[in-house]
């Protein structure tokens, strides 16, 4: 697979230092950290499945607590 290269110029020393510190915290090179940051920023949030959303819902009562009561004579 052919991979493109990207050169980023005119970064402040403080920004480069922050990138290197973040990379060290994640046990990665600054270049790999840069790739990870770009990928996470551009790929967007990962969609959750309906099953995982439903499974994450807290237990807030019994089914009977949510039964709709008829209030008119229909």
N, C-alpha and C positions, 0 to 999 in steps of 0.2 A: 504494500500500500504506500502510495506517495504521500509524504507529509510536508506541509508548508512550514516555512520559518517566519518568525515575526521579530522585528527589532523594535524596541521601545526606547526612544531617545528623550533626553532632557528631563530625567527624573531627579528629584531632589535627593540629596544624601540621606535625609531623614526617612524618605519613603523607601529607599533601597535598604536602609538599616532595619526598618520595620518588616520588610519582606524577608530579609535574612533571619531575623529573630523568629518570625512566624514559621518559617521553614524549619528552623532548628527545633522548635517546639513540636513539630509534626514529624521529625526525623526525615526530612526531605531536603533536596537541594533547592536553592532559590529558584532555579529554572522549573523544577517540578511543582513547586508551590505556586509559581506564576501560572502554570498550566491549570492547576486545580482551581485557582481563583477565577480564571477566565471561564473555565467550563461550568462551574457552579453559578456564575453570574449570568451566563448566556443560555444555559440549558433550561432554566426555569424550574419551578417547583415540581417535584415528582408527584404524580397523581396517585392517590390512595385508592385501593379497590373498595367497593361498597362493603364487602365482607369485613375488611379491616376497620372501616369507619364504624360499622355496626358493633363489631367486637369491642371497640374502644369506648362505647357509650357506657356510662356508669349505671348500676342498678339503682333506680330511684323509687321503686315501689312495686306493688303487685299489679297485675293486669286489671283487677277489679277497681283499682284507684283511678283508672282512666276510662271507665265505661261511661258513655254519654247518656245522660238522663234526659228523658223526654219531658219537656216542660209545658207543652200545649196538648190539646186534645186530638191531634191528628193521628 
